[in-house]
Amino acid sequence: MFIWNKGDLNPEQEAAILEPGSVFLIACPGSGKTRTLTYKIAHELSKLKSDAEFIVAITYTHRAADEIHERIESLGVDTSQLWIGTIHSFCLEWILKPYGIYHDALDRGFRIIDRYEREKVLKNLCQPYQNPKINIWDCNFYFTESGGLISCPQKRKHAGLQEILKKYLAYLRKNRQIDFELILYYSYQLIIAHPSISTILGQLFAFIMVDEYQDTKQIQYSIIASILKAGRGTKTFIVGDPNQAIYESLGGYPIAFNEFQSMANIELKKLELSKNYRSSERIIKYFRNFNVYNTRIEPASNEKSYRSLISFNDSVTKDGLEAELIRLIRFNVETIGIAPHEICILAPQWIHLASMTRRLTSSMPEYTFNGPGMVPFAYDQDNFWYKLSRIALTQASPGMYVRRLRWAGEILHDLEEIGASVSLCTRESLLKECNTITVNETNGLSYLRVFFDLLFSRLSIDFSAFTPLREHYMAFFESSEARIERLKKEGTKMIENIDSFKKVFQSRTGITISTIHGIKGSEFDVVIAYALLENILPNRNDLDGQTSAEKLLYVIASRARKNLHLLSERGRIDKYSKTEYRATKKLIECKFLYDNIPYNQKLFIASKKTF
C-alpha cells in the first residue's frame, strides 16, 4: 500500500485521495491539483488486486501526462498497470485500434493526418471562397453526439464552410485518413453501436481519472460516461476548475456535477481544493475579481505576504510596446532579482507574439526567449518520427533516464504494432543503441535523417518496407521543411541549426512567450500580458464575450506568483471597423489600486523598505 509522509498533503487533498468512491473535485489555481492527482493515482495503483486491472488517467496535454507519470515513478510506485495520456491517445489505443474493424470508415485501416497535411488540404479547398473570404483558421469544427458543429461564429461564412468541410471529410475518407476530431467521433460511434466495447473496458478499468475537466468536450464525457455506466464498479476521479474554462469556442464544456452524475449513472462526491500555494495574497485578491463561479480561494503560500506589484498600462502605444516590455523585463530581473526563466510574456493570439519574439531576441541578446518562431517542427505526438526525435535530440543523463526509457518503450510498442521484428530488443537495449550513435551534422533535419538511418540499420529494419513508417517519415520531414522555410522568411535566424532542434525538449531556461491558452497549468514569478483589447480579449466572435474575458483574465492573473503587469496598448486598428481597439472592458471596470512601475530603478530601490 502506498503511504505518504505526514505533511505531504493538506486535509482537503487527503480527503480527496482517501475517498473510496467516485469524486468530482473542484480545484482553485495553485491548490496542488497535480500533486493530488499524482498521489491519488499512486494510491489506487497500490490497491489493485488483479494484474488484469488498469488505472486510466486522461490529461489535457502530453506534457502533463509525462509530468504525472514521472512523479508517480519517483514515489516508488509500479506504473505497469497505469495508462496515462490525452483523450485522443486513449481513444486510439483502447477503442479505434482494437475495434476499428467494426466501423465502415476504418475497417480497411487508417492513418492520422498531421497538422501540416490538414492545413495543406484545407488551404486548397478554401481558395475558391473569396466572398466572403474563408481561411483555414475559419475551418475549425468539432463533433457532438449528433454530428459536426462549425466553430466559426461568422454566420455569413457557414454556407461556404459546410461545403469545404464536406469535401474535407470526403477527402479523408477516400484516403483512409482521420484527424483529431474524427478520432473522438468514430470512437463515440463505436461505443454506441457496440455496447460490448464499454463493457469490456469497464471490466479492465478500476479507475478513470480526468484532469482539467472544464476543457473536456461533451462527446468526450459521453465516451467516458458510457464506460463508467457499463463497468462493474469502475470509479472516476474528475478534477478541474470551471473558472478556467477557456476552450468553450472549441467545444470545451465545464459540465455540472449533477449532469455528469446523471450521465454516468454513478454516485459522485463533490469535494474541493481551496488553498492556493502559488500566489501572494495580493495576486489572489486581484484575480478573485474575475471569479465567474463562486469558488473558495484561500492564500496558503509561504510567500503569501509578498508585496506583489500589479500594474495596468493603457497609455503605452503599439510602437512603444517593445520598449515597455524590455523595461518591465529589466526591472523584474535587474531590480527585483527575478530569474529570467521565471518570467512569462503572454498575448491572446500567436499573431501578436511571433514578430515580438524575434524583436525581443534581437534587442536583448543577453537573454534567451522561448516562444513562437523558435520551434523548427510541430509537436505531433502521434507521428512515429516525432516520438523518436525526442530520444535523438535529448542528452543521456540520470535526470532524463526514466523519461527516455519510457519513450523507448513507446517506440518498441509502435514497431511491434506494425509487425516489425523487435522481439529481441528491450527498452534498455534500444536506448543503449541510441546513446552510442554519433552524428556530426549541424543541420537539424540532416542530423535526424542520419540518426534514423543509423538506428534502423543497427536494428536490421528497413523502415521503408512499412507503409505507416514511410508515410509518417514523409509527413514529418515535409511539414518540418515547410515550417523552417516559413520561419526563415519571417526572419528567424539559425532555426535549421541542430541547436534549435535540441532546445525543443530542453527544460525552460529563458523567458517564456506564449498564448493564454498555451500557458494553462504553468506558473511563473512574473507574468506580463499585452494586447488586452476589446474584440481581441475577448475575441469579437465569442458568443458570451464578457464572461469569456473574465475567464481569460482569471487564467492570466492566476499564473503569477509575485508580480503581474497588464498592458492594453493604444494604436492597434481594427481592420473591420477601421477604429482603434480599446482596452478590455472587464479590465477597465475592475476597480483596483494598481502600482506604478518606476522608470528610475534607483528610486525604487531606495523605497523598497515601504514594500
WOKA-V805600 format. One record per residue. N is the residue number from 1. RES is the residue in three letters. NEAR is the number of other C-alpha atoms within 8 Angstrom. Layout:
N & RES & NEAR
N & RES & NEAR
This chain:
1 & MET & 5
2 & PHE & 7
3 & ILE & 5
4 & TRP & 5
5 & ASN & 5
6 & LYS & 5
7 & GLY & 5
8 & ASP & 6
9 & LEU & 8
10 & ASN & 7
11 & PRO & 6
12 & GLU & 8
13 & GLN & 10
14 & GLU & 10
15 & ALA & 8
16 & ALA & 12
17 & ILE & 11
18 & LEU & 7
19 & GLU & 8
20 & PRO & 4
21 & GLY & 9
22 & SER & 12
23 & VAL & 13
24 & PHE & 12
25 & LEU & 13
26 & ILE & 12
27 & ALA & 12
28 & CYS & 14
29 & PRO & 9
30 & GLY & 11
31 & SER & 12
32 & GLY & 8
33 & LYS & 10
34 & THR & 7
35 & ARG & 7
36 & THR & 13
37 & LEU & 9
38 & THR & 12
39 & TYR & 10
40 & LYS & 11
41 & ILE & 11
42 & ALA & 12
43 & HIS & 12
44 & GLU & 10
45 & LEU & 14
46 & SER & 10
47 & LYS & 7
48 & LEU & 9
49 & LYS & 5
50 & SER & 5
51 & ASP & 6
52 & ALA & 5
53 & GLU & 12
54 & PHE & 12
55 & ILE & 15
56 & VAL & 11
57 & ALA & 13
58 & ILE & 14
59 & THR & 14
60 & TYR & 11
61 & THR & 8
62 & HIS & 10
63 & ARG & 6
64 & ALA & 9
65 & ALA & 13
66 & ASP & 9
67 & GLU & 8
68 & ILE & 10
69 & HIS & 11
70 & GLU & 10
71 & ARG & 9
72 & ILE & 14
73 & GLU & 10
74 & SER & 7
75 & LEU & 7
76 & GLY & 6
77 & VAL & 11
78 & ASP & 8
79 & THR & 9
80 & SER & 4
81 & GLN & 10
82 & LEU & 10
83 & TRP & 8
84 & ILE & 11
85 & GLY & 13
86 & THR & 12
87 & ILE & 10
88 & HIS & 9
89 & SER & 8
90 & PHE & 12
91 & CYS & 12
92 & LEU & 10
93 & GLU & 9
94 & TRP & 9
95 & ILE & 13
96 & LEU & 12
97 & LYS & 8
98 & PRO & 8
99 & TYR & 9
100 & GLY & 12
101 & ILE & 10
102 & TYR & 8
103 & HIS & 10
104 & ASP & 6
105 & ALA & 7
106 & LEU & 11
107 & ASP & 9
108 & ARG & 7
109 & GLY & 8
110 & PHE & 8
111 & ARG & 8
112 & ILE & 9
113 & ILE & 9
114 & ASP & 10
115 & ARG & 7
116 & TYR & 8
117 & GLU & 10
118 & ARG & 10
119 & GLU & 9
120 & LYS & 8
121 & VAL & 9
122 & LEU & 12
123 & LYS & 10
124 & ASN & 7
125 & LEU & 10
126 & CYS & 11
127 & GLN & 8
128 & PRO & 5
129 & TYR & 9
130 & GLN & 7
131 & ASN & 5
132 & PRO & 7
133 & LYS & 6
134 & ILE & 13
135 & ASN & 8
136 & ILE & 10
137 & TRP & 5
138 & ASP & 9
139 & CYS & 12
140 & ASN & 10
141 & PHE & 11
142 & TYR & 11
143 & PHE & 13
144 & THR & 10
145 & GLU & 9
146 & SER & 5
147 & GLY & 6
148 & GLY & 8
149 & LEU & 8
150 & ILE & 12
151 & SER & 12
152 & CYS & 12
153 & PRO & 8
154 & GLN & 7
155 & LYS & 6
156 & ARG & 6
157 & LYS & 10
158 & HIS & 10
159 & ALA & 7
160 & GLY & 9
161 & LEU & 12
162 & GLN & 9
163 & GLU & 8
164 & ILE & 11
165 & LEU & 9
166 & LYS & 8
167 & LYS & 9
168 & TYR & 11
169 & LEU & 8
170 & ALA & 8
171 & TYR & 8
172 & LEU & 10
173 & ARG & 10
174 & LYS & 7
175 & ASN & 6
176 & ARG & 12
177 & GLN & 11
178 & ILE & 13
179 & ASP & 10
180 & PHE & 8
181 & GLU & 10
182 & LEU & 9
183 & ILE & 13
184 & LEU & 13
185 & TYR & 12
186 & TYR & 10
187 & SER & 12
188 & TYR & 12
189 & GLN & 8
190 & LEU & 14
191 & ILE & 13
192 & ILE & 7
193 & ALA & 6
194 & HIS & 8
195 & PRO & 8
196 & SER & 7
197 & ILE & 10
198 & SER & 14
199 & THR & 11
200 & ILE & 9
201 & LEU & 11
202 & GLY & 14
203 & GLN & 11
204 & LEU & 9
205 & PHE & 13
206 & ALA & 13
207 & PHE & 12
208 & ILE & 13
209 & MET & 11
210 & VAL & 12
211 & ASP & 11
212 & GLU & 12
213 & TYR & 12
214 & GLN & 13
215 & ASP & 13
216 & THR & 12
217 & LYS & 9
218 & GLN & 11
219 & ILE & 12
220 & GLN & 10
221 & TYR & 10
222 & SER & 11
223 & ILE & 11
224 & ILE & 9
225 & ALA & 12
226 & SER & 11
227 & ILE & 12
228 & LEU & 15
229 & LYS & 9
230 & ALA & 9
231 & GLY & 14
232 & ARG & 6
233 & GLY & 5
234 & THR & 12
235 & LYS & 10
236 & THR & 12
237 & PHE & 12
238 & ILE & 12
239 & VAL & 13
240 & GLY & 12
241 & ASP & 13
242 & PRO & 9
243 & ASN & 9
244 & GLN & 10
245 & ALA & 13
246 & ILE & 11
247 & TYR & 9
248 & GLU & 9
249 & SER & 8
250 & LEU & 9
251 & GLY & 11
252 & GLY & 14
253 & TYR & 12
254 & PRO & 10
255 & ILE & 8
256 & ALA & 6
257 & PHE & 9
258 & ASN & 6
259 & GLU & 8
260 & PHE & 11
261 & GLN & 11
262 & SER & 8
263 & MET & 8
264 & ALA & 11
265 & ASN & 9
266 & ILE & 9
267 & GLU & 7
268 & LEU & 10
269 & LYS & 8
270 & LYS & 9
271 & LEU & 9
272 & GLU & 8
273 & LEU & 12
274 & SER & 11
275 & LYS & 11
276 & ASN & 15
277 & TYR & 11
278 & ARG & 12
279 & SER & 17
280 & SER & 16
281 & GLU & 10
282 & ARG & 12
283 & ILE & 17
284 & ILE & 12
285 & LYS & 8
286 & TYR & 9
287 & PHE & 12
288 & ARG & 8
289 & ASN & 7
290 & PHE & 9
291 & ASN & 12
292 & VAL & 8
293 & TYR & 6
294 & ASN & 5
295 & THR & 7
296 & ARG & 6
297 & ILE & 9
298 & GLU & 7
299 & PRO & 12
300 & ALA & 9
301 & SER & 10
302 & ASN & 5
303 & GLU & 7
304 & LYS & 11
305 & SER & 7
306 & TYR & 9
307 & ARG & 8
308 & SER & 10
309 & LEU & 11
310 & ILE & 11
311 & SER & 11
312 & PHE & 10
313 & ASN & 9
314 & ASP & 9
315 & SER & 7
316 & VAL & 12
317 & THR & 9
318 & LYS & 9
319 & ASP & 6
320 & GLY & 8
321 & LEU & 10
322 & GLU & 10
323 & ALA & 7
324 & GLU & 9
325 & LEU & 9
326 & ILE & 10
327 & ARG & 8
328 & LEU & 8
329 & ILE & 9
330 & ARG & 9
331 & PHE & 10
332 & ASN & 11
333 & VAL & 11
334 & GLU & 8
335 & THR & 9
336 & ILE & 7
337 & GLY & 7
338 & ILE & 11
339 & ALA & 7
340 & PRO & 10
341 & HIS & 10
342 & GLU & 10
343 & ILE & 15
344 & CYS & 13
345 & ILE & 12
346 & LEU & 14
347 & ALA & 14
348 & PRO & 13
349 & GLN & 8
350 & TRP & 10
351 & ILE & 6
352 & HIS & 10
353 & LEU & 15
354 & ALA & 11
355 & SER & 8
356 & MET & 9
357 & THR & 13
358 & ARG & 11
359 & ARG & 9
360 & LEU & 11
361 & THR & 11
362 & SER & 7
363 & SER & 6
364 & MET & 8
365 & PRO & 7
366 & GLU & 4
367 & TYR & 9
368 & THR & 9
369 & PHE & 11
370 & ASN & 10
371 & GLY & 12
372 & PRO & 11
373 & GLY & 10
374 & MET & 9
375 & VAL & 11
376 & PRO & 12
377 & PHE & 8
378 & ALA & 7
379 & TYR & 5
380 & ASP & 8
381 & GLN & 8
382 & ASP & 7
383 & ASN & 10
384 & PHE & 12
385 & TRP & 9
386 & TYR & 12
387 & LYS & 13
388 & LEU & 11
389 & SER & 9
390 & ARG & 11
391 & ILE & 12
392 & ALA & 9
393 & LEU & 9
394 & THR & 9
395 & GLN & 6
396 & ALA & 7
397 & SER & 6
398 & PRO & 5
399 & GLY & 5
400 & MET & 9
401 & TYR & 9
402 & VAL & 8
403 & ARG & 9
404 & ARG & 11
405 & LEU & 11
406 & ARG & 9
407 & TRP & 12
408 & ALA & 14
409 & GLY & 10
410 & GLU & 9
411 & ILE & 11
412 & LEU & 12
413 & HIS & 8
414 & ASP & 9
415 & LEU & 11
416 & GLU & 10
417 & GLU & 7
418 & ILE & 8
419 & GLY & 6
420 & ALA & 8
421 & SER & 7
422 & VAL & 9
423 & SER & 5
424 & LEU & 4
425 & CYS & 8
426 & THR & 9
427 & ARG & 11
428 & GLU & 8
429 & SER & 8
430 & LEU & 10
431 & LEU & 11
432 & LYS & 8
433 & GLU & 10
434 & CYS & 10
435 & ASN & 7
436 & THR & 6
437 & ILE & 9
438 & THR & 5
439 & VAL & 7
440 & ASN & 5
441 & GLU & 8
442 & THR & 8
443 & ASN & 9
444 & GLY & 13
445 & LEU & 9
446 & SER & 9
447 & TYR & 13
448 & LEU & 10
449 & ARG & 8
450 & VAL & 9
451 & PHE & 12
452 & PHE & 8
453 & ASP & 8
454 & LEU & 9
455 & LEU & 11
456 & PHE & 11
457 & SER & 9
458 & ARG & 8
459 & LEU & 7
460 & SER & 6
461 & ILE & 9
462 & ASP & 8
463 & PHE & 8
464 & SER & 7
465 & ALA & 6
466 & PHE & 9
467 & THR & 7
468 & PRO & 8
469 & LEU & 10
470 & ARG & 11
471 & GLU & 8
472 & HIS & 11
473 & TYR & 10
474 & MET & 8
475 & ALA & 11
476 & PHE & 11
477 & PHE & 9
478 & GLU & 8
479 & SER & 12
480 & SER & 11
481 & GLU & 8
482 & ALA & 8
483 & ARG & 10
484 & ILE & 12
485 & GLU & 8
486 & ARG & 8
487 & LEU & 11
488 & LYS & 10
489 & LYS & 7
490 & GLU & 6
491 & GLY & 7
492 & THR & 11
493 & LYS & 5
494 & MET & 6
495 & ILE & 13
496 & GLU & 11
497 & ASN & 10
498 & ILE & 12
499 & ASP & 7
500 & SER & 14
501 & PHE & 13
502 & LYS & 10
503 & LYS & 7
504 & VAL & 7
505 & PHE & 8
506 & GLN & 7
507 & SER & 4
508 & ARG & 8
509 & THR & 7
510 & GLY & 10
511 & ILE & 15
512 & THR & 12
513 & ILE & 13
514 & SER & 14
515 & THR & 12
516 & ILE & 13
517 & HIS & 7
518 & GLY & 6
519 & ILE & 8
520 & LYS & 8
521 & GLY & 5
522 & SER & 6
523 & GLU & 8
524 & PHE & 11
525 & ASP & 11
526 & VAL & 15
527 & VAL & 16
528 & ILE & 13
529 & ALA & 12
530 & TYR & 12
531 & ALA & 12
532 & LEU & 15
533 & LEU & 13
534 & GLU & 13
535 & ASN & 10
536 & ILE & 10
537 & LEU & 13
538 & PRO & 14
539 & ASN & 9
540 & ARG & 9
541 & ASN & 9
542 & ASP & 10
543 & LEU & 5
544 & ASP & 6
545 & GLY & 11
546 & GLN & 9
547 & THR & 8
548 & SER & 11
549 & ALA & 12
550 & GLU & 12
551 & LYS & 15
552 & LEU & 13
553 & LEU & 10
554 & TYR & 14
555 & VAL & 11
556 & ILE & 12
557 & ALA & 12
558 & SER & 13
559 & ARG & 13
560 & ALA & 16
561 & ARG & 13
562 & LYS & 13
563 & ASN & 12
564 & LEU & 14
565 & HIS & 12
566 & LEU & 12
567 & LEU & 13
568 & SER & 16
569 & GLU & 17
570 & ARG & 12
571 & GLY & 9
572 & ARG & 8
573 & ILE & 8
574 & ASP & 9
575 & LYS & 6
576 & TYR & 4
577 & SER & 5
578 & LYS & 7
579 & THR & 7
580 & GLU & 9
581 & TYR & 12
582 & ARG & 8
583 & ALA & 12
584 & THR & 14
585 & LYS & 8
586 & LYS & 9
587 & LEU & 7
588 & ILE & 8
589 & GLU & 6
590 & CYS & 7
591 & LYS & 5
592 & PHE & 5
593 & LEU & 4
594 & TYR & 8
595 & ASP & 8
596 & ASN & 5
597 & ILE & 6
598 & PRO & 7
599 & TYR & 4
600 & ASN & 6
601 & GLN & 9
602 & LYS & 6
603 & LEU & 8
604 & PHE & 9
605 & ILE & 8
606 & ALA & 7
607 & SER & 8
608 & LYS & 7
609 & LYS & 5
610 & THR & 4
611 & PHE & 5
